[in-house]
Amino acid sequence: MPRATNKPAGRRRKKKILKLAKGYRQGRSKQFKRAKEFAERGQDYAYRDRRQKKRDFRSLWIVRISAACEEGGISYSRFIHGLNSIGVKVNRKMLADMAYKKPEEFNQILEKVKEAEISSDKI
């Protein structure tokens, strides 16, 4: 009885891995064993960095908002607390965009927060 191999499926598996490793340098894109190692590593980095990107953007937004708040004479934490107390539901992405592109609108929000803070201090 002839020996049975699974050529078509094996070829598909190898092609899939080599396709993932396309563009890697030297044997990393040609030799199946090395391509598999580096393609797996690349997939791990891609998975990790999709989450890291979200963290990086949030920290960028916070830095932008904080800088605009400091110009207005209030700290970032007091600004966010003030927004929550007056019931403004604007996310950090939008606030950072406003602070960067439309500072006059951001300053209007900042003034409302300051007024609310002053009135809450008197009570």
Backbone bond lengths (Angstrom), bond angles and torsions (degrees), N, CA, C in turn:
res aa  C-N    CA-C-N  psi(-1)  N-CA   C-N-CA  omega(-1)  CA-C   N-CA-C  phi
1 M - - - 1.449 - - 1.534 108.86 -
2 P 1.338 117.11 132.48 1.458 119.93 -178.48 1.532 111.23 -70.38
3 R 1.320 112.84 152.73 1.457 118.98 179.21 1.530 109.78 -74.97
4 A 1.313 116.84 132.44 1.470 120.63 -178.44 1.527 109.59 -97.51
5 T 1.307 114.98 128.55 1.466 119.85 174.26 1.515 107.89 -118.98
6 N 1.268 115.40 163.98 1.470 119.48 -178.80 1.531 108.44 -108.92
7 K 1.310 116.15 61.54 1.467 121.56 -174.15 1.530 114.08 -56.50
8 P 1.339 119.15 -52.08 1.473 117.85 -174.91 1.539 112.74 -59.57
9 A 1.325 117.03 -43.86 1.468 120.01 -178.74 1.525 110.34 -68.87
10 G 1.314 117.46 -39.64 1.464 120.73 178.58 1.512 111.79 -63.94
11 R 1.323 116.02 -39.77 1.459 120.59 178.66 1.530 109.87 -64.63
12 R 1.342 116.50 -42.51 1.466 119.91 178.53 1.526 111.67 -62.08
13 R 1.340 116.71 -41.81 1.469 120.34 178.72 1.523 110.66 -60.79
14 K 1.342 115.63 -46.30 1.465 119.31 -178.47 1.526 111.16 -65.82
15 K 1.322 117.22 -41.42 1.461 120.09 -179.22 1.534 110.70 -63.67
16 K 1.351 115.46 -37.45 1.453 119.48 179.73 1.535 110.73 -63.13
17 I 1.325 116.16 -44.58 1.469 120.93 179.46 1.527 110.47 -66.24
18 L 1.336 117.12 -45.40 1.464 120.36 -178.80 1.531 111.20 -65.29
19 K 1.326 116.49 -30.75 1.456 119.59 176.63 1.538 110.39 -68.11
20 L 1.339 115.90 -39.53 1.466 119.49 177.05 1.524 111.40 -64.12
21 A 1.340 116.37 -33.39 1.469 121.48 -175.98 1.521 112.33 -88.97
22 K 1.310 117.29 5.42 1.457 120.87 -179.28 1.523 109.89 -60.84
23 G 1.324 116.82 133.31 1.453 121.22 -179.72 1.510 113.36 95.82
24 Y 1.332 117.69 -11.65 1.459 119.73 176.21 1.515 108.03 -73.41
25 R 1.317 117.17 157.49 1.454 121.57 -174.21 1.515 111.65 -88.86
26 Q 1.323 114.56 148.20 1.467 125.32 173.74 1.530 110.86 56.43
27 G 1.331 117.22 -135.78 1.457 120.64 -173.94 1.507 114.29 -69.30
28 R 1.315 116.65 -12.22 1.456 119.88 -178.18 1.525 112.72 -65.76
29 S 1.312 116.55 -19.77 1.462 119.08 178.76 1.524 112.31 -108.31
30 K 1.327 117.97 -7.35 1.471 120.59 -174.87 1.535 112.42 -112.47
31 Q 1.313 117.26 -43.36 1.464 120.76 -176.30 1.528 108.58 -86.13
32 F 1.325 115.37 127.35 1.460 119.74 -172.42 1.524 112.32 -58.75
33 K 1.313 117.59 -45.86 1.461 120.37 -175.05 1.536 110.88 -62.61
34 R 1.327 116.63 -47.25 1.471 119.95 179.91 1.526 111.04 -70.04
35 A 1.330 116.22 -36.83 1.466 119.73 178.95 1.527 110.07 -62.70
36 K 1.316 116.32 -39.13 1.460 120.45 -179.98 1.527 110.68 -63.61
37 E 1.323 117.01 -44.48 1.468 120.96 179.47 1.530 111.33 -59.57
38 F 1.327 115.07 -47.97 1.459 118.45 -174.46 1.523 112.76 -77.26
39 A 1.324 116.85 -28.96 1.466 119.34 175.97 1.524 109.63 -68.45
40 E 1.333 117.23 -40.58 1.467 120.26 177.23 1.525 110.66 -62.84
41 R 1.320 115.45 -43.10 1.465 119.27 179.12 1.527 110.34 -62.70
42 G 1.334 116.07 -41.54 1.461 120.17 178.64 1.519 111.81 -62.29
43 Q 1.344 116.18 -39.01 1.455 120.10 177.87 1.529 110.90 -65.86
44 D 1.335 116.72 -37.66 1.467 120.56 177.58 1.525 110.56 -62.94
45 Y 1.332 116.16 -45.04 1.454 120.10 179.47 1.530 111.04 -63.82
46 A 1.326 116.31 -40.71 1.459 120.22 -179.25 1.529 110.45 -62.52
47 Y 1.331 116.80 -42.77 1.460 121.87 179.80 1.525 109.72 -63.76
48 R 1.336 116.46 -47.20 1.457 121.32 -178.73 1.530 110.92 -63.09
49 D 1.319 116.11 -44.21 1.458 120.18 -172.42 1.516 113.65 -77.18
50 R 1.334 117.97 -19.54 1.464 118.80 172.28 1.516 109.66 -63.79
51 R 1.312 117.07 -34.59 1.455 121.16 177.14 1.532 111.59 -79.39
52 Q 1.327 115.33 -37.11 1.463 120.34 179.27 1.531 110.65 -62.96
53 K 1.335 115.92 -36.54 1.464 120.48 -179.03 1.529 110.89 -60.10
54 K 1.323 116.90 -39.46 1.458 120.91 178.93 1.530 110.72 -62.96
55 R 1.344 115.90 -41.76 1.468 120.03 178.19 1.515 111.28 -64.94
56 D 1.336 116.04 -42.21 1.461 120.49 -178.34 1.533 111.39 -62.68
57 F 1.325 116.12 -42.83 1.458 119.07 -179.74 1.525 111.29 -66.77
58 R 1.335 116.47 -41.27 1.466 118.86 179.42 1.530 110.37 -61.00
59 S 1.331 117.15 -42.40 1.468 118.92 179.50 1.527 111.10 -66.49
60 L 1.340 118.07 -35.17 1.463 120.79 176.02 1.525 110.83 -63.14
61 W 1.332 116.13 -43.65 1.469 119.80 179.13 1.518 110.73 -61.78
62 I 1.330 116.14 -41.96 1.462 120.33 -179.09 1.530 110.61 -64.29
63 V 1.334 117.05 -40.05 1.466 120.64 178.36 1.525 110.37 -63.23
64 R 1.312 117.40 -42.64 1.470 120.85 -179.96 1.527 111.63 -65.22
65 I 1.319 116.09 -44.34 1.467 119.95 179.43 1.526 109.81 -64.47
66 S 1.314 115.87 -43.14 1.460 120.95 -179.22 1.528 111.30 -60.85
67 A 1.328 116.52 -42.85 1.466 120.34 179.32 1.525 110.68 -62.80
68 A 1.337 116.46 -42.48 1.466 119.66 179.63 1.525 111.01 -67.67
69 C 1.319 116.89 -35.64 1.472 120.53 178.45 1.519 110.95 -67.03
70 E 1.323 116.33 -42.22 1.470 120.01 -179.91 1.526 110.57 -62.31
71 E 1.335 116.99 -36.02 1.470 119.64 175.69 1.517 110.61 -63.67
72 G 1.344 115.58 -34.02 1.462 120.34 179.49 1.515 113.64 -83.68
73 G 1.322 117.41 -5.17 1.455 120.59 175.03 1.518 114.82 87.00
74 I 1.329 117.14 29.77 1.459 121.15 178.59 1.524 107.72 -141.71
75 S 1.317 116.51 150.70 1.464 118.70 179.69 1.530 110.23 -81.45
76 Y 1.304 115.82 161.05 1.465 121.78 -179.36 1.531 110.78 -60.69
77 S 1.330 116.55 -46.32 1.462 119.93 -175.77 1.534 110.96 -65.02
78 R 1.317 117.16 -39.90 1.468 120.13 178.43 1.525 110.49 -68.63
79 F 1.324 116.84 -34.15 1.467 120.90 177.37 1.525 110.64 -64.52
80 I 1.338 117.23 -47.75 1.468 121.10 -179.24 1.531 109.89 -64.62
81 H 1.331 116.80 -41.10 1.470 120.55 177.51 1.534 110.10 -61.66
82 G 1.331 115.70 -42.50 1.460 120.08 178.86 1.517 112.41 -63.71
83 L 1.320 117.09 -40.30 1.469 120.70 176.80 1.520 110.76 -59.47
84 N 1.326 115.90 -44.94 1.461 119.68 179.75 1.523 111.53 -65.32
85 S 1.312 117.46 -37.30 1.469 120.28 -177.60 1.530 111.67 -70.81
86 I 1.338 118.41 -33.49 1.470 119.10 178.41 1.522 111.86 -89.03
87 G 1.328 116.86 -3.59 1.466 120.75 173.10 1.517 115.21 82.87
88 V 1.312 117.57 25.85 1.463 120.71 177.17 1.523 108.74 -85.46
89 K 1.318 116.38 123.12 1.459 121.58 -177.95 1.528 109.55 -107.18
90 V 1.325 116.05 77.61 1.463 121.54 176.89 1.525 106.60 -123.45
91 N 1.340 116.00 129.70 1.466 118.14 -177.40 1.528 111.13 -77.82
92 R 1.315 115.35 168.61 1.456 121.16 -174.98 1.528 112.36 -65.60
93 K 1.309 116.17 -31.81 1.467 119.98 178.90 1.526 109.63 -61.84
94 M 1.324 116.92 -46.55 1.461 121.16 -179.37 1.530 111.16 -68.49
95 L 1.328 116.19 -39.93 1.468 119.24 178.57 1.524 110.90 -62.62
96 A 1.334 116.69 -42.95 1.463 120.40 179.81 1.521 110.64 -64.69
97 D 1.323 116.71 -39.28 1.460 120.91 178.65 1.527 110.38 -64.16
98 M 1.328 115.57 -41.71 1.466 119.87 177.54 1.529 111.17 -64.00
99 A 1.317 115.99 -44.96 1.466 120.13 -178.71 1.520 111.42 -62.48
100 Y 1.331 116.18 -32.38 1.463 121.67 -176.36 1.529 111.99 -84.65
101 K 1.339 116.80 -45.23 1.470 120.19 -172.73 1.526 114.46 -100.91
102 K 1.343 116.91 -30.35 1.461 120.70 -177.04 1.526 109.91 -130.89
103 P 1.329 116.86 70.82 1.468 119.08 -175.15 1.529 114.21 -62.54
104 E 1.349 117.97 -28.25 1.465 119.20 -179.79 1.533 111.12 -66.96
105 E 1.339 117.54 -37.80 1.467 120.43 176.91 1.530 110.40 -69.45
106 F 1.325 116.30 -38.87 1.466 119.73 178.16 1.530 109.99 -63.39
107 N 1.325 116.34 -39.49 1.469 120.16 179.89 1.527 111.37 -65.16
108 Q 1.328 118.13 -32.25 1.466 120.80 176.12 1.528 110.31 -63.44
109 I 1.331 116.10 -44.20 1.468 120.52 177.40 1.525 109.59 -63.49
110 L 1.317 115.72 -41.77 1.470 121.18 180.00 1.531 110.83 -59.84
111 E 1.327 116.43 -42.00 1.470 120.28 179.24 1.528 111.17 -65.36
112 K 1.330 117.48 -39.20 1.470 120.23 177.67 1.521 110.87 -63.20
113 V 1.317 115.57 -39.47 1.470 119.89 178.86 1.524 109.70 -65.51
114 K 1.338 117.12 -42.51 1.467 120.69 179.10 1.530 111.42 -62.89
115 E 1.337 116.32 -41.80 1.470 120.41 178.15 1.525 110.76 -62.05
116 A 1.314 116.24 -43.68 1.466 120.16 179.72 1.522 110.69 -64.63
117 E 1.331 116.48 -36.74 1.465 120.87 179.49 1.537 110.07 -67.24
118 I 1.319 116.46 -41.53 1.462 120.77 179.99 1.529 110.56 -65.33
119 S 1.340 116.20 -44.07 1.481 119.28 -178.85 1.530 111.08 -67.89
120 S 1.320 118.28 -32.99 1.462 120.37 178.80 1.522 110.93 -73.93
121 D 1.330 117.73 -28.17 1.465 121.18 177.01 1.527 111.15 -69.55
122 K 1.356 117.94 -33.98 1.461 121.84 -178.04 1.523 111.60 -70.83
123 I 1.317 115.90 -28.78 1.473 119.23 -176.06 1.483 112.75 -74.73
